[in-house]
Structures are given as structure tokens and as C-alpha cells.
Amino acid sequence: MASTYESFNLRTTPEKFYIEACDDGSEDVLAIDRVSTEMTLTVRRDIPASAETRPVCGLMGTIRLVAGMYLVVITKKQKVGDLLGHAVWKALDFDIISYKKTILHLTDNQMQDNKAFLSMINSVLHTDGFYFATDYDLTHTLQRLANTSPEFQEMSLLERADQRFVWNGHLLREFMAQPELHKFVYPVIHGFITMKSCCINGKVFEWSIISRRSCFRAGVRYYVRGIDSEGHAANYVETEQIVQFNSAKASFVQTRGSIPFYWSQRPNLKYKPKPQINKTVNHLDGFQRHFDSQIILYGRQVILNLINQKGSEKPLEMAFDKMVTSLGNGMIKYIAFDFHKECSRMRWHRLQILLDMVAEMQDESGYFLVDADGKVLLNQEGTFRSNCMDCLDRTNVIQSLLARRSLQSQLRKMGVLHTGQQIEEQADFEKVYKNAWADNADACAKQYAGTGALKTDFTRTGKRTQWGLLMDGWNSMIRYYKNNFSDGFRQDSIDVFLGNYAVEEADWTTPLRDPKDWKFLTVRETRDDGLIRFKLSNVFNVTLVFFSFQLPIIMVVAFSMCIICLLMAGETNCSSTVYLSSNEFTSGL
């Protein structure tokens, strides 16, 4: 495989950026013309002595905003661990550097818009969870990598990457067209990675979790639900659990994703907006596209639908069941498990009902296993596709339990666990295991919902606690605020970063210029240009939606609303509109 360079110096002159490879023996330099934006390969001696120099950890790519092109660089990284002998890094900090030496050519409005778009890019970059490797393909599972051609192995990381998980794909579009530049850039995934060195029975093994978040139909809770016309599901995450021992290695892959038909759950100031199933489209086409691709990629599909089978979630469960039946595909099995009903009144031991129900299916699907000599002993023939409403809290609990069952079998086959030994009996490892899966839950939840996950007290301790319930209440309140008052900005930020919305350079009409007033609360709509538009609701009606809360929460919210109302004098006009993309709204609140 053609690996990329590992370290760089960014050397800057008024005319050009020079990205200098600092690896031993390398003379290669990537030169970027700051006027023409042309990228060429040159050598170190061509760099002017006057160039200003700073070390950087890597390139995310380039992006066009109102002021022109910007170079996005990684300025700080942290080593996560080694995977099969390859270093894996977490990107911690970034810099966005303008090609233009000045932005005085812009009008005042354009300067404000450019500042807003820069804020959006920064918002995405500083959403925790960007990872990369310079000589290993993090976008593929162990099993996919083991079943590739010699031609695939010779490709650069950029060429061979699974595009579903390349979050800087839009930023790298200029590099893709020039293969000679591929060694200066690498795919960056978004999600969660943890790597632990563990010991059971005196035998040391490496254990890892890699969650890869899809950049197709990416977004935040409530704003992106269901699927698109290509069958891409919202909040789709591929999670791979890997274990390495004495050169043998094994992995177990699971997926999660929004209920795969056309539905929405628009924020409307209610604590839990009612899901709406689109009645004007053919759901089965997108549904079939989704599962056709899943079967090609992963084999048999066992759907674990964990949503409520009563109340507002019931129509979604019924529609999901009906569509699987209509599809009539023997490669898909559907299991509905009402998580909240089964585990009500702290009866979390009842999750064993589901595990027993799917045990045979899990054994049939198996896992990927390679012995110390590199011989493939087992392949994973199918995956569990789990979902709840958000594909976060309930989903992660179930995934951690299924992964433990698979790991126990793997460790026995590798000779780490003795026959009859249970992972649950290994107190030190069990603690590491539970905390890692809870950290995975928190990471995925923060990226989609804006807070840590719910129910992590069970994942961390194996028990549901009163303190856990209290923390869930607190996180739910934060989610409520973010879903209604700041997630529009986050959604727009993701769309700009991923290229779903293209910013034109100067001399254009920006949607950020629409009239707006921060004194309003909002209900989301979507414009034709892709950015989020919001209808306004009178602030004095807000407290009406909270009476389903318990009294202490009502008091807290009511007090907050009173303070806000006192600060916001004057009449409100419910027909006005606002973009949450504007910083004015969020800074006003």
C-alpha cells in the first residue's frame, strides 16, 4: 500500500503555501499557489528562504468560502494506540488558513457571511472524534481488508477508502484528481476509537472498538431522520470490535442506522415531537436500496428494532415490520423488542430475553477470525442492524451485550479464556470493557444529539441506578435545548463541511442575509438551497409544552422562561423568519 507522509512543515510566502514532507529521506514538497489555487509537486530547494515555517500534523484539505479558498490543517494530534502495528491518531486541533492575504475586497455583509461560514467549519472540526492513520486504512473492517485484490493493496489510502466514512472527502476533492499528491493527504474518519491492552489468565491481548460514522445523510438528531433516495440512513454507524492475541486477530461488526424509510421528527418546542411518516412517496424503493447495499457489504441482516410498540413510536414499528414482509427477502430477519416496556421498573435483566432470542442467529452469522499464520478460519456472514429512535442509547446497550457474547467466543478460540470461563467473571477486564462501550455511547451521542448518552450507568456498571436516572434527566434537558435552539446551526455546519451546500466566492446572494431576529424560538423547515429555515413561535407560548414534565423540571424551565421573557421586551411577529445558521441567534440566547 502507498502510505502517506507522517509529518510536515507548512512554509508560507505571500504567493504560495509549501507543505514540506519531513519524513527521513524525503525531498517532496506540495506547492499551492495562493492566487491561481494550482497544486504542484516540487522539491525542498524550491522553497524561498524567506518562507515562514510552522510544523503541522497533516492536511484535512481545502474548502471554498465567501472570501475564497482556505487550507485546513491539523495542528495537534494524540496517539490512540497501535492497530496491527500501525499508529492510530486522534486529531485534536485545526487551523483554517485563507489563500487571500486580505479580505478587504469583500463588502461588510460578505465579511460577516464569511465569518459565519468559518464559524460553521470550526464547529464541525471541533466536534470531538476525528481519527486517522498514515499507513493503515481505518475506513475498512479487518474482513474487508482481508478479501481484497493485489491491485487494491497497491492503491493509495485516498483511492481505496470506503467513501461512506471519509469525512474530509469534500475537502480532498482537489487532491483526488492528482494521484501524485495522494501521499500528502489521508482519509479522516469521524466517530470513536479506543484501544486497550488487557490481561486475562496472565495472557495479554489487545482489544479495540472502532465506530465509523457515515458522512452520507449526516446530521443531528431530529433534523436528519430516515433515509434519502439513495437508501443512505441517518446516523448510520459501523462499529467493529477487534481483538489481537499472539498474531491471531478477530473482529465482530455491527451497524446502527435510522429506521430506513421516509419519516421525520421536526423540532417544534415539544419535549418529544411526534414522528411523521411521509405519505406521498414510495418507501419501498429507498428501503430496498438500503438493504440491498447492506446485504452486499455485510451479508445476512438481522434487524433489531428497539423502539416502543405503543404511543407515537408504534406507527414506525408497524411500518418497518410491514416493509420487511413486503420485501420478502430471506436474507433479512426482523425482530421487534420493546426495550422500554421490557426493562421498565429497572428490570434490566430482561435484556437477556433478547439475547436468548437472537443467540442462534448470532452463531450463524459468526465473526471474522485469522490465526497466527494469517490463515482465515472464519468469516462473518451477516450483521445485526440495531436501531431505536435516535440509534444511540438503547442501541448502544444492546450492541455492547452482543459484542461481549462474540468476544467471549473469540477469546476461547484464541486460548485466552478457558472452557467454561465467562467474561463477566474477569473483574478487571469487565470494568475496562463496560467503560469503553459507555465511552463509545457518549461519543456517538455527542456527535448526533449534542450530549452524552443516556443509560450509560447500565453500560458502565451492569446496573440501572437512581443517579443514572437523574443524569439521564439532565442530559435530556440539554438535548431539548440544543434540538430547539442550536442544532439548526450544527446541521448547516455539517452540510457546508461535507459539501451538501456549496458556498460561492463573493458577489452572490447569501441565505444568511435574510431578515432575522434572535428574540424568537423556532420550528424548522428546509430551504431549496439546503440550509435550514425556521418559522418563529411567540416566546410567551413556550411554557405550554412543558406540562408533561415532572414538577421540579417544570419549575426550572418556567423560571428560565420568565428570565428570558423579562429580557425580551417588545412585540413579536410570528410570521417572521430566521436562519439559525446566523451567529446572531445563538449569541443572542
C-alpha positions in Angstrom: 0.0 0.0 0.0 1.2 3.5 -0.8 1.4 5.1 2.6 1.3 8.9 3.2 3.8 11.1 4.8 3.7 11.3 8.6 4.9 14.8 9.4 5.0 18.1 7.7 6.2 21.7 7.8 3.8 24.4 6.4 6.0 27.0 4.9 4.2 30.2 3.8 5.1 33.0 1.5 2.7 35.8 0.2 2.5 33.9 -3.1 2.4 30.2 -2.1 1.9 27.6 0.6 4.6 24.9 0.7 3.7 21.7 2.5 7.1 20.1 3.2 7.3 16.3 3.9 9.6 15.8 6.9 9.9 12.0 6.7 13.5 10.8 6.5 14.9 10.9 3.0 12.0 12.8 1.5 12.5 15.9 -0.6 8.9 16.2 -1.8 7.1 19.4 -1.3 3.4 20.2 -2.2 3.2 23.8 -3.5 -0.2 25.6 -3.6 -0.4 28.8 -5.5 -2.5 31.2 -3.4 -3.8 33.2 -6.4 -4.5 30.5 -9.1 -5.0 27.7 -6.4 -3.0 25.4 -8.6 -1.3 22.5 -6.7 2.0 21.1 -7.9 4.7 18.8 -6.7 8.1 20.4 -6.2 11.3 19.9 -4.1 12.7 21.4 -0.9 15.3 23.6 -2.7 12.5 25.5 -4.4 11.2 26.9 -1.1 12.2 30.5 -0.7 14.4 31.1 2.4 12.0 33.9 3.5 9.1 31.4 3.9 7.5 31.5 7.3 7.7 28.0 8.8 5.4 26.1 11.3 5.0 22.3 11.9 1.6 20.7 11.2 0.3 17.2 11.8 -1.4 16.8 8.4 -3.9 18.2 5.9 -7.6 17.9 6.1 -7.9 19.6 2.7 -9.2 22.8 1.2 -12.6 24.5 1.1 -14.1 27.5 -0.7 -15.9 30.1 1.3 -17.1 33.7 0.5 -13.6 35.1 0.8 -12.2 32.4 -1.5 -10.2 29.2 -0.8 -9.0 28.1 2.6 -6.4 25.5 3.6 -7.5 23.3 6.5 -4.6 21.8 8.5 -4.3 19.5 11.6 -2.2 21.3 14.2 -2.4 18.9 17.1 -2.8 15.1 17.4 -2.7 12.4 20.0 -1.8 8.8 19.6 -4.7 6.5 20.4 -2.7 3.2 20.1 -1.4 0.7 17.6 -3.6 -1.4 15.3 -1.8 -4.4 13.8 1.4 -2.5 14.3 0.1 0.8 12.7 -0.2 4.0 14.7 -3.7 5.5 15.0 -4.1 9.2 15.8 -6.8 11.4 17.0 -6.9 15.0 15.5 -7.2 17.4 18.4 -6.9 20.9 16.8 -7.0 22.5 13.4 -6.3 25.8 11.6 -8.2 27.3 8.7 -5.9 29.5 6.6 -7.0 31.8 3.9 -5.4 31.8 0.5 -6.1 35.5 0.2 -3.7 37.9 2.0 -6.6 40.2 2.8 -10.4 40.2 2.8 -10.7 43.9 2.1 -12.2 43.1 -1.3 -15.4 42.0 0.4 -18.3 44.1 1.4 -19.3 44.4 5.1 -22.1 41.9 4.5 -19.8 39.5 2.8 -17.3 39.7 5.6 -20.0 38.9 8.1 -21.1 35.9 6.0 -17.6 34.7 5.6 -17.1 34.9 9.3 -20.4 32.9 9.8 -19.2 30.1 7.4 -15.8 30.0 9.1 -17.6 29.5 12.4 -19.5 26.6 10.8 -16.4 24.9 9.6 -14.8 25.4 13.1 -17.9 24.0 14.7 -17.6 20.7 12.8 -13.8 20.4 13.2 -14.1 20.8 17.0 -16.8 18.2 17.3 -14.8 15.6 19.1 -14.0 12.4 17.2 -11.7 12.7 14.1 -9.2 9.9 13.6 -6.6 9.0 11.0 -3.7 6.7 10.3 -0.9 7.4 7.8 -0.1 3.8 6.8 -3.4 1.9 7.6 -6.8 2.0 6.1 -9.2 2.9 9.0 -12.3 3.1 6.7 -12.4 -0.7 6.2 -13.1 -3.6 8.6 -10.5 -6.4 9.0 -12.6 -8.7 7.0 -13.0 -6.3 4.0 -9.2 -5.7 4.0 -8.6 -9.5 4.0 -10.7 -10.0 0.9 -9.1 -7.5 -1.4 -7.2 -7.9 -4.7 -3.4 -7.1 -5.1 -4.5 -4.1 -7.2 -6.4 -2.8 -4.2 -3.5 -3.3 -1.9 -1.3 -1.1 -4.2 -3.8 1.9 -4.1 -3.2 5.0 -2.0 -5.2 5.4 1.1 -7.3 8.0 -0.6 -8.2 5.9 -3.6 -9.1 2.7 -1.7 -11.0 4.3 1.2 -14.7 3.5 1.8 -16.3 6.8 0.9 -19.1 6.3 3.4 -16.7 7.1 6.2 -14.3 9.7 4.7 -15.4 12.9 6.5 -12.8 15.1 4.7 -13.9 13.7 1.3 -15.3 17.1 0.1 -12.1 18.9 1.3 -10.0 16.5 -0.6 -11.7 16.7 -4.0 -8.9 18.8 -5.5 -6.3 16.2 -4.4 -8.3 13.3 -5.8 -7.7 14.4 -9.4 -3.9 14.4 -8.9 -2.6 10.9 -7.8 0.9 12.2 -7.3 -0.4 14.4 -4.4 -2.1 11.5 -2.5 0.8 10.9 -0.3 0.3 14.3 1.3 -3.3 13.6 2.5 -5.3 10.8 4.1 -8.9 9.9 4.8 -10.1 11.1 8.2 -13.0 9.2 9.9 -15.4 10.6 12.4 -16.7 8.5 15.3 -14.9 6.8 18.1 -11.8 4.7 18.6 -10.4 3.1 21.8 -7.5 0.7 22.1 -6.8 -1.2 25.3 -4.0 -3.6 26.3 -5.8 -6.2 28.5 -4.8 -9.3 30.5 -6.9 -12.4 31.4 -5.3 -15.6 32.9 -1.9 -14.0 32.6 -2.3 -13.6 28.8 -2.0 -10.1 27.3 -4.2 -9.2 24.3 -5.1 -6.0 22.5 -8.8 -5.1 22.4 -10.3 -2.2 20.4 -13.5 -0.6 19.3 -13.8 1.4 16.1 -17.0 3.2 15.3 -17.2 4.8 11.9 -19.8 7.4 11.3 -21.2 7.7 7.8 -20.9 11.0 6.0 -23.9 10.2 3.8 -27.1 11.7 5.2 -25.1 13.0 8.1 -26.6 15.5 10.6 -28.0 15.9 14.0 -30.9 14.5 16.0 -34.4 15.5 14.8 -33.0 17.4 11.7 -32.0 14.2 9.9 -34.1 11.1 10.2 -35.0 8.1 8.0 -33.3 7.7 4.6 -32.6 9.6 1.4 -33.4 8.5 -2.2 -30.1 6.5 -2.4 -31.0 4.5 0.7 -28.5 6.1 3.0 -29.8 6.1 6.6 -29.4 8.9 9.1 -27.0 8.4 12.0 -25.5 5.3 10.3 -22.5 3.9 12.2 -20.5 0.8 11.6 -18.9 -0.4 14.8 -16.1 -3.0 14.8 -14.8 -4.8 17.8 -11.2 -6.1 17.3 -9.1 -8.5 19.4 -5.4 -9.4 18.8 -3.5 -12.1 20.6 -0.2 -13.7 19.6 -0.5 -12.6 16.0 -4.1 -14.0 15.7 -6.8 -11.5 15.2 -10.6 -11.4 15.2 -13.4 -8.8 14.7 -17.1 -8.5 15.1 -19.0 -5.9 13.2 -22.4 -4.4 13.9 -24.3 -1.5 12.3 -26.8 1.1 13.5 -28.9 3.4 11.5 -32.2 5.4 11.5 -35.4 3.5 10.6 -34.9 3.1 6.8 -37.8 4.8 5.2 -39.0 8.3 4.7 -40.0 9.9 8.1 -39.3 13.0 10.0 -39.5 14.3 13.6 -39.3 18.1 13.3 -38.4 20.1 16.4 -41.5 22.1 17.5 -40.7 23.1 21.1 -42.4 20.0 22.4 -40.3 17.7 24.5 -40.8 14.8 22.2 -42.1 15.8 18.7 -44.4 13.3 17.1 -42.8 11.3 14.3 -44.4 11.8 10.9 -44.3 9.2 8.1 -44.2 10.7 4.6 -47.4 9.6 2.9 -46.5 11.0 -0.6 -43.5 8.8 -1.5 -42.8 5.2 -2.4 -41.0 4.0 0.7 -40.2 0.5 -0.7 -37.7 1.8 -3.3 -35.4 3.6 -0.8 -35.9 0.8 1.7 -34.8 -1.8 -0.8 -31.8 0.2 -1.9 -30.7 0.4 1.7 -30.9 -3.3 2.4 -29.5 -4.3 -1.0 -26.4 -2.4 -0.2 -26.3 -3.7 3.4 -26.5 -7.3 2.1 -23.7 -6.7 -0.4 -21.5 -5.2 2.2 -22.3 -7.4 5.2 -24.4 -10.4 4.2 -27.5 -11.5 6.2 -29.3 -8.8 8.1 -30.8 -9.2 11.5 -32.8 -6.1 12.3 -33.2 -5.3 16.0 -35.9 -2.6 16.3 -35.8 -1.4 19.9 -38.5 1.3 19.7 -41.7 1.4 21.7 -44.6 -0.6 20.4 -47.2 1.8 21.6 -47.7 5.6 21.6 -46.2 7.8 19.0 -43.4 5.3 18.0 -45.9 2.5 17.3 -46.7 3.5 13.6 -42.9 3.4 12.9 -42.6 -0.1 14.2 -45.7 -1.3 12.3 -44.4 0.3 9.0 -40.9 -1.2 9.5 -42.4 -4.7 10.0 -44.7 -4.3 7.0 -41.9 -3.2 4.7 -39.7 -6.1 5.6 -42.6 -8.5 5.0 -43.3 -6.8 1.6 -39.7 -7.1 0.6 -39.8 -10.8 1.1 -36.1 -11.2 1.2 -34.9 -14.3 3.0 -31.6 -12.5 3.8 -33.4 -10.2 6.2 -34.9 -11.1 9.6 -36.9 -8.6 11.6 -37.1 -8.6 15.4 -39.1 -6.0 17.4 -38.1 -5.7 21.0 -39.9 -3.0 23.1 -36.9 -2.0 25.1 -38.7 0.4 27.5 -41.6 -1.9 28.2 -39.4 -5.0 28.8 -37.0 -3.1 31.0 -39.5 -0.9 32.8 -39.2 -0.6 36.6 -35.5 -1.2 36.5 -35.9 -4.8 35.2 -32.8 -4.6 33.0 -32.0 -8.3 33.5 -34.8 -8.8 31.0 -32.4 -7.9 28.2 -31.4 -11.5 28.4 -34.7 -12.3 26.7 -33.5 -10.6 23.5 -30.0 -12.1 23.7 -31.5 -15.6 24.0 -33.9 -14.9 21.1 -31.0 -14.0 18.7 -28.3 -16.4 20.0 -28.7 -18.9 17.2 -28.8 -16.1 14.6 -25.6 -14.6 16.1 -23.9 -18.0 16.0 -24.9 -18.4 12.3 -23.5 -15.0 11.4 -20.4 -15.6 13.3 -17.3 -13.3 13.3 -14.1 -12.9 11.4 -11.1 -14.9 12.7 -7.5 -15.2 11.4 -4.9 -17.5 13.1 -1.3 -16.5 13.9 -0.1 -17.7 10.4 -2.5 -15.4 8.7 -5.0 -18.1 7.6 -8.6 -17.0 7.6 -10.5 -19.5 9.8 -13.9 -17.8 10.0 -15.8 -15.1 8.1 -18.7 -13.0 9.5 -21.6 -13.9 7.3 -24.1 -11.3 8.5 -24.6 -8.4 10.9 -27.1 -7.1 13.4 -28.6 -3.8 12.3 -29.8 -2.2 15.5 -31.9 0.9 15.9 -34.0 2.8 18.4 -35.4 6.3 17.6 -32.0 8.0 17.7 -29.9 4.9 17.3 -27.9 6.0 20.4 -28.9 4.9 23.9 -30.9 1.8 23.6 -29.0 0.7 20.6 -25.6 1.0 22.3 -26.7 -1.1 25.3 -27.7 -3.9 23.0 -24.6 -3.7 20.8 -22.4 -3.9 23.9 -24.1 -7.1 25.0 -23.9 -8.7 21.6 -20.3 -7.7 21.3 -19.5 -9.3 24.7 -21.0 -12.6 23.6 -18.9 -12.6 20.4 -15.8 -11.6 22.3 -16.2 -14.5 24.7 -16.3 -17.0 21.9 -13.3 -15.4 20.2 -11.2 -15.4 23.4 -11.9 -19.0 24.0 -10.9 -20.0 20.4 -7.7 -18.0 20.8 -6.9 -19.7 24.1 -7.2 -16.6 26.3 -10.3 -17.8 28.2 -10.5 -21.4 29.5 -13.5 -23.5 28.6 -16.4 -22.5 30.9 -14.9 -19.2 31.9 -17.2 -16.1 31.4 -16.0 -12.6 30.6 -18.3 -11.3 33.4 -16.2 -13.2 35.9 -13.0 -11.3 34.9 -13.5 -8.3 37.1 -10.6 -6.1 35.8 -11.3 -6.7 32.1 -15.1 -6.4 32.6 -14.5 -2.9 34.0 -12.4 -1.9 31.0 -15.0 -3.4 28.6 -18.0 -1.7 30.1 -16.4 1.7 30.3 -15.1 1.5 26.7 -18.6 0.8 25.4 -20.0 3.6 27.5 -17.4 5.9 26.1 -18.5 4.8 22.6 -22.1 5.6 23.5 -21.1 9.0 24.8 -19.1 9.9 21.7 -21.8 8.8 19.2 -24.4 10.7 21.2 -22.5 13.9 21.4 -21.9 13.9 17.7 -25.6 13.3 16.9 -27.6 14.6 19.9 -25.2 17.1 21.5 -24.9 15.4 24.9 -23.5 12.2 26.3 -25.6 9.1 26.0 -28.4 8.0 28.3 -28.5 4.7 30.1 -24.6 4.6 30.4 -24.9 3.7 34.1 -26.1 0.3 33.0 -23.3 0.0 30.3 -20.6 1.0 32.8 -21.8 -0.9 35.9 -24.3 -3.5 34.6 -27.0 -1.9 36.9 -29.6 0.8 36.4 -29.2 3.4 39.2 -31.2 6.4 40.6 -28.1 8.6 39.9 -28.2 7.3 36.3 -31.8 8.2 36.0 -31.0 11.7 37.3 -28.2 12.2 34.8 -30.4 11.0 32.0 -32.9 13.7 33.0 -30.2 16.3 32.9 -28.9 15.2 29.5 -32.5 15.1 28.2 -33.0 18.7 29.2 -29.7 19.7 27.5 -30.8 17.8 24.4 -34.2 19.6 24.4 -32.5 23.0 24.5 -29.9 22.1 21.7 -32.5 20.4 19.5 -34.7 23.5 19.5 -32.2 26.4 19.7 -28.8 25.5 18.4 -28.9 22.3 16.3 -30.0 24.2 13.2 -26.6 25.9 13.2 -24.9 22.5 13.7 -26.9 20.9 10.8 -26.0 23.8 8.5 -22.3 23.5 9.6 -22.3 19.8 8.7 -23.9 20.4 5.3 -21.3 23.1 4.4 -18.4 20.9 5.7 -19.5 17.9 3.7 -20.3 19.8 0.5 -24.0 19.3 0.6 -24.3 23.1 0.4 -21.7 24.8 -1.8 -20.5 28.3 -0.9 -19.8 30.6 -3.8 -17.0 33.1 -3.7 -18.1 36.7 -3.2 -20.6 38.5 -5.4 -23.6 36.3 -4.6 -26.8 36.3 -2.6 -26.3 34.5 0.7 -29.1 32.9 2.6 -27.5 34.4 5.7 -28.7 37.8 4.7 -32.4 37.0 5.2 -34.2 39.1 7.9 -33.9 37.6 11.3 -34.5 38.4 14.9 -33.0 36.5 17.8 -36.0 37.1 20.0 -37.8 34.2 18.6 -37.9 30.5 19.2 -38.0 28.3 16.1 -39.6 25.5 14.3 -37.5 24.0 11.5 -38.2 24.0 7.7 -35.7 23.3 4.9 -35.0 25.7 2.0 -34.4 24.6 -1.6 -30.7 25.7 -1.2 -30.2 23.2 1.6 -29.8 25.5 4.6 -32.2 25.4 7.4 -35.0 27.9 7.6 -37.1 28.4 10.8 -40.6 29.6 11.4 -41.0 31.7 14.5 -43.1 31.0 17.6 -44.1 33.5 20.2 -41.9 33.1 23.2 -44.7 33.5 25.7 -46.3 30.3 24.5 -43.3 28.2 25.2 -44.3 27.1 28.7 -47.4 25.4 27.4 -45.4 22.5 26.1 -43.8 21.6 29.4 -46.7 20.3 31.5 -45.9 16.7 30.7 -42.7 17.2 32.8 -42.5 16.4 36.5 -42.9 19.3 38.8 -39.2 20.1 39.6 -38.4 20.3 35.9 -41.5 22.4 35.2 -40.2 24.9 37.9 -36.7 25.1 36.4 -38.0 25.6 32.9 -40.7 28.1 33.9 -38.1 30.1 35.9 -35.8 30.1 32.9 -38.6 31.2 30.6 -39.6 34.0 33.0 -36.0 35.4 32.9 -35.9 35.2 29.1 -39.2 36.9 28.8 -38.1 39.8 31.1 -35.0 40.2 28.9 -37.0 40.3 25.7 -39.3 43.3 25.7 -41.4 44.3 22.7 -43.9 42.7 20.4 -43.2 39.5 18.4 -44.2 38.8 14.9 -45.0 35.1 14.3 -44.8 35.5 10.5 -41.1 36.5 10.5 -38.3 34.0 9.6 -34.8 33.4 10.8 -31.8 31.3 9.9 -30.2 29.6 12.8 -27.1 29.5 10.6 -26.6 33.1 11.7 -24.4 33.6 14.8 -26.7 36.4 15.9 -29.4 34.0 17.0 -27.1 31.8 19.1 -25.1 34.6 20.6 -28.4 36.4 21.5 -29.5 33.4 23.5 
